[in-house]
Amino acid sequence: MIALQLDFFEEATSEEIERAKSLLKRYRRHKDLLAELERMGNLSDKQQAAYNLYLRMNQAIERSVRLIIDVEIRETIKMRFIDGVRRKEVVWHFRSMDPSTVDRRINKGIISVANSLKIFVG
């Protein structure tokens, strides 16, 4: 009998999970910086390098969030980090659930994003 190997990539390490969490927390700030740099137009080399880095990271975050298989987890992560909704308001949105369940969804989503970022960012 042949065993199928479904895990093509290793799971994210605790450091990679913390990095993903940090990138998710900074997503909105980076989005605002990108918009401002685009409004400026003629960018210096340093500004262009920052723009390219923020764009690359935000695109990787967006892709990683879209790849979360569980719809409820994806919605929770999208609300919390992509839309920038405070945790308290996310918990209220899912008021039929215990707050610890919402927190578990957020944590599972962060892990999923970290696993995907391994592919997109390296």
VEXMI-595383 format. One record per residue (C-alpha): residue number from 1; x, y, z. Coordinates in steps of 0.02 Angstrom, whole numbers. Example, Ala and Ser with C-alpha at 12.3 -4.5 7.8 and 13.67 -1.06 7.14 Angstrom:
# residues 2
+-----+--------+--------+--------+
: seq :      X :      Y :      Z :
+-----+--------+--------+--------+
:   1 :    615 :   -225 :    390 :
:   2 :    684 :    -53 :    357 :
+-----+--------+--------+--------+
END
This chain:
# residues 122
+-----+--------+--------+--------+
: seq :      X :      Y :      Z :
+-----+--------+--------+--------+
:   1 :      0 :      0 :      0 :
:   2 :     68 :    170 :    -49 :
:   3 :     50 :    312 :     75 :
:   4 :      9 :    478 :     -3 :
:   5 :    109 :    628 :     53 :
:   6 :     -9 :    776 :     55 :
:   7 :    104 :    898 :    146 :
:   8 :    214 :    976 :     13 :
:   9 :    281 :   1110 :    130 :
:  10 :    329 :   1106 :    312 :
:  11 :    216 :   1191 :    437 :
:  12 :    262 :   1367 :    488 :
:  13 :    376 :   1382 :    638 :
:  14 :    328 :   1487 :    790 :
:  15 :    442 :   1625 :    723 :
:  16 :    355 :   1621 :    554 :
:  17 :    186 :   1627 :    639 :
:  18 :    240 :   1780 :    739 :
:  19 :    303 :   1861 :    579 :
:  20 :    136 :   1828 :    494 :
:  21 :     45 :   1903 :    642 :
:  22 :    155 :   2056 :    634 :
:  23 :    126 :   2076 :    447 :
:  24 :    -61 :   2057 :    472 :
:  25 :    -59 :   2190 :    608 :
:  26 :     39 :   2309 :    495 :
:  27 :    -66 :   2273 :    339 :
:  28 :   -179 :   2427 :    356 :
:  29 :    -33 :   2543 :    391 :
:  30 :     60 :   2477 :    240 :
:  31 :    -97 :   2496 :    134 :
:  32 :   -108 :   2680 :    186 :
:  33 :     78 :   2706 :    150 :
:  34 :     57 :   2629 :    -23 :
:  35 :    -88 :   2745 :    -63 :
:  36 :     11 :   2897 :     -6 :
:  37 :    165 :   2848 :   -106 :
:  38 :     54 :   2823 :   -259 :
:  39 :    -18 :   2998 :   -235 :
:  40 :    157 :   3071 :   -226 :
:  41 :    202 :   3004 :   -397 :
:  42 :    387 :   3042 :   -429 :
:  43 :    472 :   2935 :   -295 :
:  44 :    652 :   2935 :   -239 :
:  45 :    747 :   2770 :   -247 :
:  46 :    719 :   2743 :    -60 :
:  47 :    533 :   2779 :    -76 :
:  48 :    519 :   2665 :   -227 :
:  49 :    607 :   2524 :   -133 :
:  50 :    487 :   2547 :     15 :
:  51 :    339 :   2550 :   -104 :
:  52 :    394 :   2388 :   -188 :
:  53 :    422 :   2301 :    -21 :
:  54 :    254 :   2355 :     53 :
:  55 :    165 :   2307 :   -108 :
:  56 :    246 :   2136 :   -113 :
:  57 :    207 :   2101 :     70 :
:  58 :     27 :   2161 :     60 :
:  59 :     -6 :   2060 :    -97 :
:  60 :     65 :   1906 :    -10 :
:  61 :    -48 :   1938 :    141 :
:  62 :   -201 :   1960 :     29 :
:  63 :   -163 :   1799 :    -65 :
:  64 :   -134 :   1705 :     97 :
:  65 :   -299 :   1764 :    171 :
:  66 :   -392 :   1714 :     12 :
:  67 :   -317 :   1539 :     28 :
:  68 :   -390 :   1507 :    201 :
:  69 :   -505 :   1360 :    167 :
:  70 :   -627 :   1381 :    313 :
:  71 :   -746 :   1521 :    264 :
:  72 :   -781 :   1575 :    443 :
:  73 :   -596 :   1583 :    486 :
:  74 :   -562 :   1679 :    325 :
:  75 :   -702 :   1802 :    366 :
:  76 :   -635 :   1825 :    542 :
:  77 :   -458 :   1861 :    481 :
:  78 :   -524 :   1976 :    345 :
:  79 :   -626 :   2076 :    469 :
:  80 :   -489 :   2086 :    599 :
:  81 :   -338 :   2125 :    493 :
:  82 :   -386 :   2168 :    313 :
:  83 :   -534 :   2277 :    360 :
:  84 :   -450 :   2334 :    522 :
:  85 :   -596 :   2295 :    637 :
:  86 :   -548 :   2293 :    821 :
:  87 :   -551 :   2124 :    909 :
:  88 :   -693 :   2181 :   1023 :
:  89 :   -801 :   2220 :    872 :
:  90 :   -758 :   2055 :    787 :
:  91 :   -811 :   1964 :    946 :
:  92 :   -973 :   2065 :    946 :
:  93 :  -1003 :   2022 :    762 :
:  94 :   -992 :   1837 :    807 :
:  95 :  -1089 :   1863 :    969 :
:  96 :  -1172 :   1692 :    954 :
:  97 :   -999 :   1618 :    990 :
:  98 :   -893 :   1622 :   1145 :
:  99 :   -753 :   1752 :   1131 :
: 100 :   -624 :   1613 :   1153 :
: 101 :   -694 :   1529 :    996 :
: 102 :   -669 :   1690 :    899 :
: 103 :   -491 :   1700 :    967 :
: 104 :   -459 :   1520 :    912 :
: 105 :   -520 :   1564 :    738 :
: 106 :   -403 :   1712 :    732 :
: 107 :   -257 :   1603 :    789 :
: 108 :   -298 :   1467 :    661 :
: 109 :   -310 :   1600 :    526 :
: 110 :   -141 :   1673 :    574 :
: 111 :    -64 :   1499 :    563 :
: 112 :   -144 :   1472 :    392 :
: 113 :    -76 :   1639 :    332 :
: 114 :     97 :   1595 :    399 :
: 115 :     93 :   1429 :    306 :
: 116 :     45 :   1516 :    143 :
: 117 :    174 :   1653 :    165 :
: 118 :    308 :   1518 :    162 :
: 119 :    260 :   1492 :    -20 :
: 120 :    238 :   1674 :    -71 :
: 121 :    378 :   1758 :     24 :
: 122 :    497 :   1619 :     71 :
+-----+--------+--------+--------+
END
